[in-house]
């Protein structure tokens, strides 16, 4: 391999994967793609877990990042510091997929959008042969969301002991305005496609399985909101076929459920095959007006029916809601808080409110959240004290305020693109 810069032509370039808690699911898959073809052997691969480990980065190194929009205030200062080293800075993930122009403006030289099963091996082969890293400046590798190649790739690498959840569904039938996933057509890993994952799980001595899906009970279904019971059971039965795997988690993070799909028959399937006794269902709002406005595709009654179906099979429900949605006013919040109480009185549920964050690539990507009045904050806090509502929204709100504070200071022109009442930041 010739560098073209006078350095040792036989010295392998370093490729550094910048690992954070939020991209633990990503890099084992990417490295698996290289390892399958021997591309990893063309480089010195390093996994970087701490910023101080970047002190020796130089102009012949390649540094890879993957992140979502909320992570920008964390990674941007690091990118500013590393950029001065002359290293090739590469980024992928949901934020870059939804906002290519801003990816370059953040300081990255090369971007990946969409899935990387085809584009990442291509990048590796080109990187090994490139006379200079400068040829990658301004380059975008675009993954094809409709490709089925991903169904033959798995998220385990010889450089990681742990095995992330197996992705079995991409895209979504629905078009919720706060979400990026719904902008892609649904595709599925066939049931038999999980066999190598089961075998690797056993080989590494693990006894727990979990799966990644935006709508767990729509796995294999071509009709929105209508589970394909035959395909779903085939998958669940195969996942349960290895007796040494004692725990099979499904219908809970990271494979949550839409409420209209949780019916008596699907609840029975989960009871038969899944070992978890809690399920997570995304309801998102207790206001019919807001459910319609965000294009959620269901009403309030199905949430109660889902809770009843789950409880009848011995499950307790974790119910996800989003508070602070754009155009959410006092009336919509009061309806949501009242719905929390109704569900709690009638069913065994745990309410998990999350604070709205505008995600890149979603229809709401340039909308400010609707922030609480002091009285509304106290109302939600009082529900937490009653013992059935989580306080996750507090940390979520802090991250939202941190993001907009950073954006206003660092990229004021971008901040000005958002619509709605500006957040209360200093």
Phi, psi and omega per residue, in radians:
X1 nan 2.127 -3.129
X2 -1.725 2.317 -3.141
X3 -1.483 -0.603 -3.056
X4 1.386 0.202 -3.103
X5 -2.179 0.196 3.120
X6 1.516 -0.073 -3.131
X7 -1.450 3.018 -3.117
X8 -1.024 2.037 -3.077
X9 -1.208 -0.246 -3.107
X10 -1.741 -0.034 3.120
X11 -1.387 2.162 3.133
X12 -1.249 2.447 3.040
X13 -1.215 2.612 3.046
X14 -1.563 2.411 3.001
X15 -2.119 2.091 -3.035
X16 -1.909 2.173 3.088
X17 -1.722 2.019 -3.071
X18 -1.505 1.812 -3.036
X19 -1.597 2.272 3.018
X20 -2.207 2.879 3.052
X21 -1.007 -0.485 -3.061
X22 -1.500 -0.124 3.087
X23 -2.133 0.458 -3.140
X24 -1.097 -0.470 -3.126
X25 -1.397 -0.300 -2.943
X26 -1.509 -0.903 -2.943
X27 -1.215 -0.581 3.050
X28 -1.015 -0.659 3.095
X29 -1.166 -0.809 -3.118
X30 -1.080 -0.736 3.118
X31 -1.193 -0.605 3.062
X32 -1.020 -0.683 -3.141
X33 -1.083 -0.705 3.107
X34 -1.275 -0.719 -3.081
X35 -1.135 -0.588 3.119
X36 -1.053 -0.579 -3.077
X37 -1.857 0.058 -3.125
X38 1.302 0.207 -3.124
X39 -1.151 -0.590 -3.111
X40 -1.061 -0.488 -3.118
X41 -1.253 -0.197 3.120
X42 -1.445 -0.115 -3.055
X43 -2.329 2.907 2.887
X44 -1.649 1.903 -3.078
X45 -1.606 2.311 3.058
X46 -2.332 2.461 3.048
X47 -1.773 2.072 -3.071
X48 -1.799 2.080 -3.107
X49 -1.903 -0.224 -3.124
X50 -2.329 2.540 -3.092
X51 -1.075 -0.611 -3.113
X52 -1.130 -0.329 3.105
X53 -1.279 -0.127 3.128
X54 -1.566 0.059 -3.035
X55 -1.090 -0.474 -3.115
X56 -1.685 0.181 -3.117
X57 -1.134 2.378 -3.128
X58 -2.309 -3.080 -3.007
X59 -1.202 -0.215 3.097
X60 -1.758 0.142 -3.126
X61 -1.694 2.662 3.047
X62 -2.058 2.258 -3.070
X63 -2.123 2.165 -3.044
X64 -1.932 2.391 3.114
X65 -2.208 2.643 2.987
X66 -2.487 2.311 -3.008
X67 -2.829 2.894 3.013
X68 -1.903 2.987 -3.077
X69 -0.950 -0.781 -3.105
X70 -1.078 -0.276 -3.068
X71 -1.541 -0.073 -3.049
X72 -1.024 -0.785 3.141
X73 -1.081 -0.424 3.129
X74 -1.376 -0.793 -3.001
X75 -1.526 -0.429 -3.038
X76 -1.074 -0.780 3.096
X77 -1.039 -0.618 3.097
X78 -1.160 -0.734 3.127
X79 -1.088 -0.715 3.114
X80 -1.037 -0.715 -3.118
X81 -1.248 -0.752 -3.072
X82 -1.271 -0.481 -3.088
X83 -1.009 -0.566 -3.111
X84 -1.200 -0.246 3.141
X85 -1.347 -0.284 -3.097
X86 1.485 0.060 3.116
X87 -1.154 2.716 3.059
X88 -1.389 2.089 -3.101
X89 -1.797 2.118 -3.028
X90 -2.116 2.400 -3.128
X91 -2.378 2.544 3.004
X92 -2.538 -3.028 3.134
X93 1.913 3.100 -3.037
X94 -1.041 -0.695 -3.092
X95 -1.144 -0.838 -3.125
X96 -1.118 -0.664 3.121
X97 -1.019 -0.656 -3.107
X98 -1.550 -0.185 -3.033
X99 -2.663 1.337 -3.086
X100 -1.092 -0.814 -3.078
X101 -1.008 -0.741 -3.128
X102 -1.236 -0.506 3.076
X103 -1.020 -0.766 3.093
X104 -1.199 -0.676 -3.122
X105 -1.146 -0.507 3.091
X106 -1.164 -0.306 3.097
X107 2.043 0.044 3.120
X108 -1.387 2.620 -3.124
X109 -1.688 -0.593 -3.077
X110 -2.306 2.409 -3.077
X111 -2.198 2.591 3.009
X112 -2.061 2.302 3.064
X113 -2.074 2.521 3.108
X114 1.227 -2.866 -3.107
X115 -1.190 2.629 -3.030
X116 -1.927 0.203 -3.051
X117 -1.057 -0.553 3.096
X118 -1.734 -0.708 -3.011
X119 -1.307 -0.568 -3.087
X120 -1.250 -0.745 3.018
X121 -1.060 -0.659 3.090
X122 -1.044 -0.792 3.103
X123 -1.035 -0.767 -3.130
X124 -1.059 -0.759 3.139
X125 -1.147 -0.722 3.129
X126 -1.192 -0.646 3.136
X127 -1.126 -0.658 -3.128
X128 -1.161 -0.535 -3.060
X129 -1.708 -0.199 -3.021
X130 -1.186 2.305 3.096
X131 -1.235 -0.394 -3.122
X132 -2.643 2.535 3.098
X133 -1.242 -0.260 -3.137
X134 -1.073 -0.439 -3.093
X135 -1.186 -0.248 -3.136
X136 -1.630 -0.082 -3.138
X137 -1.176 2.215 3.125
X138 1.440 0.157 -3.076
X139 -1.622 2.467 3.105
X140 -2.135 2.195 3.032
X141 -1.763 2.050 -3.043
X142 -1.842 2.085 3.067
X143 -1.433 2.624 -3.132
X144 -1.671 1.883 -3.118
X145 -1.062 -0.403 -3.093
X146 -1.503 -0.112 -3.105
X147 -1.172 2.434 3.086
X148 -1.681 0.080 -3.131
X149 -1.045 -0.512 -3.089
X150 -1.075 -0.415 -3.093
X151 -1.227 -0.209 3.132
X152 -1.877 0.270 -3.135
X153 -2.135 2.634 -3.008
X154 -2.335 2.650 -3.022
X155 -1.600 0.899 3.047
X156 -2.312 2.464 -3.069
X157 -2.332 2.627 3.088
X158 -1.189 -0.240 -3.141
X159 -1.632 -0.047 3.087
X160 -2.225 2.262 3.099
X161 -1.277 -0.750 -3.080
X162 -1.296 2.742 3.102
X163 -2.067 2.055 3.117
X164 -1.172 2.892 3.040
X165 -0.994 2.581 -3.130
X166 -1.506 2.202 3.089
X167 -1.299 2.150 -3.128
X168 -2.057 -0.136 3.141
X169 -2.598 2.384 3.049
X170 -2.150 2.614 -3.133
X171 1.280 -3.060 -3.063
X172 -2.736 2.591 3.107
X173 -1.246 -0.351 -2.965
X174 -1.790 2.897 -3.055
X175 -2.220 0.876 3.131
X176 -1.060 2.375 -2.967
X177 -1.244 -0.320 -3.100
X178 -1.588 -0.033 -2.914
X179 -2.109 2.512 3.078
X180 -1.504 -0.514 -3.028
X181 -1.044 -0.626 -3.095
X182 -1.211 -0.121 3.118
X183 -1.457 -0.059 3.113
X184 -2.020 2.502 3.079
X185 -1.183 2.496 -3.113
X186 -1.185 2.452 2.975
X187 -2.506 2.778 -2.961
X188 -2.376 2.547 2.943
X189 -1.369 2.235 -3.140
X190 -1.117 2.659 -3.103
X191 -0.888 -0.779 -3.115
X192 -1.168 -0.262 3.135
X193 -1.262 -0.090 3.118
X194 -1.616 -0.119 -3.052
X195 -1.036 -0.838 3.115
X196 -1.035 -0.560 3.114
X197 -1.182 -0.743 3.095
X198 -1.070 -0.768 -3.105
X199 -1.141 -0.697 3.133
X200 -1.213 -0.630 3.093
X201 -1.032 -0.810 3.117
X202 -1.168 -0.707 -3.123
X203 -1.048 -0.614 -3.107
X204 -1.562 0.047 3.045
X205 1.428 0.342 3.109
X206 -1.617 2.673 3.126
X207 -2.214 0.403 -3.114
X208 -2.303 2.392 3.084
X209 -2.070 2.472 2.922
X210 -2.547 2.775 -2.998
X211 -2.318 2.713 -3.092
X212 -1.939 2.073 -3.128
X213 -2.737 2.377 3.110
X214 -1.285 -0.295 3.136
X215 -2.687 1.585 -2.891
X216 -1.005 -0.714 -3.043
X217 -1.531 0.015 2.984
X218 -1.707 0.156 3.081
X219 -0.987 2.210 3.109
X220 1.408 -0.113 -3.064
X221 -1.556 2.391 3.085
X222 -1.731 -0.004 -3.117
X223 -2.057 2.093 -3.118
X224 -0.961 2.254 3.066
X225 1.357 0.025 -3.101
X226 -2.064 1.760 -3.125
X227 -1.075 2.488 3.001
X228 -1.609 1.618 -2.993
X229 -1.093 -0.627 -3.103
X230 -1.159 -0.848 3.137
X231 -1.173 -0.711 -3.141
X232 -1.066 -0.782 -3.137
X233 -1.206 -0.630 3.096
X234 -1.042 -0.742 3.112
X235 -1.139 -0.862 -3.097
X236 -1.111 -0.674 3.126
X237 -1.138 -0.725 3.135
X238 -1.158 -0.699 3.112
X239 -1.114 -0.408 -3.125
X240 -1.660 0.041 -2.969
X241 -1.356 -0.348 -3.137
X242 -1.657 1.837 -2.995
X243 -1.174 -0.401 3.112
X244 -1.303 -0.229 3.036
X245 -1.557 1.808 -2.964
X246 -1.451 -0.483 -3.042
X247 -2.097 2.136 -3.130
X248 -2.194 1.793 -3.033
X249 -1.695 2.221 3.131
X250 -2.662 2.473 -3.091
X251 1.475 0.222 3.073
X252 -2.441 2.778 -3.058
X253 -0.745 2.310 0.054
X254 -1.736 0.725 3.092
X255 -2.365 1.141 -3.057
X256 -1.268 2.997 -2.977
X257 -2.088 2.443 2.925
X258 -1.441 2.496 -2.978
X259 -1.131 -0.601 -3.085
X260 -1.238 -0.236 3.126
X261 -1.614 -0.204 -3.139
X262 -1.583 1.649 -3.069
X263 -2.089 3.015 3.123
X264 -0.928 -0.723 -3.067
X265 -1.256 -0.636 3.116
X266 -1.340 -0.588 3.061
X267 -1.087 -0.660 3.115
X268 -1.151 -0.685 3.092
X269 -1.067 -0.772 3.135
X270 -1.134 -0.685 3.120
X271 -1.097 -0.631 -3.099
X272 -1.278 -0.693 -2.963
X273 -1.915 -0.566 -3.104
X274 -1.484 2.577 3.128
X275 -1.683 -0.280 3.096
X276 -1.270 2.558 3.104
X277 -2.000 0.278 2.942
X278 -2.154 2.500 3.075
X279 -2.161 2.591 3.106
X280 -1.958 2.168 -3.092
X281 -2.138 2.279 3.105
X282 -1.552 1.939 3.086
X283 -1.751 -0.761 2.974
X284 1.419 -0.559 3.064
X285 -2.752 2.619 3.032
X286 -1.736 0.213 3.115
X287 -1.922 2.124 3.095
X288 -1.056 -0.628 3.130
X289 -1.076 -0.794 -3.128
X290 -1.238 -0.666 3.104
X291 -0.999 -0.698 3.093
X292 -1.209 -0.724 -3.074
X293 -1.130 -0.612 -3.108
X294 -1.571 0.090 3.120
X295 1.071 0.710 -3.082
X296 -1.192 -0.616 3.056
X297 1.609 0.141 3.062
X298 -2.603 2.864 3.095
X299 -1.822 -2.956 -3.083
X300 -1.361 -0.555 -3.049
X301 -1.084 -0.591 -3.108
X302 -1.179 -0.466 3.094
X303 -1.161 -0.729 3.103
X304 -1.187 -0.670 3.107
X305 -1.143 -0.661 3.104
X306 -1.124 -0.733 3.129
X307 -1.100 -0.706 3.134
X308 -1.142 -0.784 3.124
X309 -1.061 -0.737 -3.129
X310 -1.170 -0.853 -3.132
X311 -1.031 -0.660 -3.124
X312 -1.118 -0.424 3.120
X313 -1.760 0.197 3.058
X314 1.556 0.202 3.113
X315 -1.663 2.565 2.899
X316 -1.801 2.503 -3.080
X317 -1.751 2.354 2.822
X318 -1.680 2.125 -3.087
X319 -1.903 2.064 3.115
X320 -1.506 2.304 3.019
X321 -2.250 2.701 3.027
X322 -1.968 2.115 3.050
X323 -1.870 2.752 -3.102
X324 1.406 0.333 3.108
X325 -1.089 2.629 3.036
X326 -0.951 2.443 3.114
X327 1.226 0.166 3.057
X328 -1.398 2.119 -3.126
X329 -1.975 -3.008 -3.100
X330 -1.011 -0.761 -3.108
X331 -1.136 -0.778 -3.127
X332 -1.116 -0.635 3.115
X333 -1.200 -0.722 3.125
X334 -1.100 -0.676 3.090
X335 -1.106 -0.701 3.138
X336 -1.163 -0.796 3.137
X337 -1.087 -0.689 3.121
X338 -1.153 -0.630 3.124
X339 -1.163 -0.638 3.041
X340 -0.935 -0.842 -3.087
X341 -1.164 -0.680 3.117
X342 -1.081 -0.804 -3.139
X343 -1.113 -0.712 -3.122
X344 -1.129 -0.682 -3.116
X345 -1.201 -0.594 -3.023
X346 -1.671 -0.405 -2.971
X347 -2.449 2.889 3.058
X348 -1.548 1.691 -3.056
X349 -2.377 2.718 3.006
X350 -2.197 2.134 -3.050
X351 -1.578 2.248 -3.117
X352 -2.092 1.529 3.110
X353 -1.366 2.322 3.027
X354 -1.997 2.542 3.123
X355 -1.543 2.361 -3.068
X356 -1.023 2.331 3.035
X357 -2.219 2.182 3.136
X358 -1.276 1.951 -3.035
X359 -1.652 2.424 3.080
X360 -0.981 2.413 3.101
X361 1.505 -0.106 3.081
X362 -1.678 2.739 3.089
X363 -1.045 -0.401 3.118
X364 -1.673 0.338 -3.020
X365 -1.139 -0.361 -3.140
X366 -2.064 0.653 3.089
X367 -2.025 2.331 3.003
X368 -1.269 2.607 2.980
X369 -1.183 2.899 2.995
X370 -1.760 2.021 -3.029
X371 -1.569 2.702 -3.068
X372 -1.313 2.640 2.879
X373 -1.391 2.831 3.094
X374 -0.956 -0.687 -3.126
X375 -1.159 -0.663 3.135
X376 -1.209 -0.641 3.073
X377 -1.077 -0.784 -3.139
X378 -1.119 -0.639 3.134
X379 -1.097 -0.783 -3.126
X380 -1.199 -0.651 3.092
X381 -1.146 -0.611 3.117
X382 -1.160 -0.599 3.090
X383 -1.159 -0.594 3.072
X384 -1.117 -0.706 -3.130
X385 -1.147 -0.429 3.104
X386 -1.329 -0.181 2.920
X387 1.702 0.229 -3.133
X388 -2.362 0.126 3.112
X389 -2.181 2.190 3.127
X390 -1.277 2.804 3.118
X391 -1.895 0.475 -3.139
X392 -1.039 -0.542 -3.091
X393 -1.033 -0.449 -3.112
X394 -1.149 -0.838 3.103
X395 -1.170 -0.659 3.088
X396 -1.046 -0.781 -3.139
X397 -1.099 -0.698 3.106
X398 -1.041 -0.740 3.131
X399 -1.144 -0.654 3.100
X400 -1.097 -0.819 -3.137
X401 -1.139 -0.672 3.090
X402 -1.096 -0.746 3.140
X403 -1.082 -0.859 -3.089
X404 -1.226 -0.563 3.041
X405 -1.095 -0.778 3.099
X406 -1.105 -0.789 -3.094
X407 -1.108 -0.722 -3.119
X408 -1.151 -0.655 3.139
X409 -1.297 -0.671 -2.939
X410 -1.682 -0.682 -3.125
X411 -2.343 1.218 -3.066
X412 -1.028 -0.527 3.114
X413 -1.172 -0.609 3.074
X414 -1.208 -0.721 3.115
X415 -1.002 -0.664 -3.086
X416 -1.212 -0.215 -3.133
X417 -1.392 -0.269 -3.086
X418 -1.359 2.529 -3.114
X419 -1.894 2.588 3.139
X420 1.987 -3.043 3.128
X421 -1.314 2.180 -3.123
X422 -1.022 2.608 -3.135
X423 -1.241 2.745 3.138
X424 -1.383 1.355 3.129
X425 -2.015 2.728 -3.130
X426 -1.475 nan nan
